[in-house]
């Protein structure tokens, strides 16, 4: 929600469905909105919601969340799959195959209709 001002009109917004509270909310400095998806829709955005955290946990580790999300987003980018594989394996030297599997799993996720 903090970064919505950086989204260009018509830009895509891919969101993980899990509610992960930022430090400012955890500290009590700010409150978390009741329904952030509805708020986004009210201001004219069409958030694309996926269950990335469950997908990461299904693969054995919630830490795969970011790479699962990247895999989903990669479907809309005109980058050959071979280039994604090279980049993922280069940037994540440990657990290369596990992260590549998480990336591919993210590419197969479907939007949650809310």
Secondary structure, DSSP 8 states (H G I E B T S, - for coil): -TTGGGS-TT--EEEESS----HHHHTTSS---TTHHHHHHHTT--EEEE-HHHHHHHTT-GGGHHHHHHHHHHTTS---HHHHHHHHHHH--TTHHHHHHHHHHHHH---B--
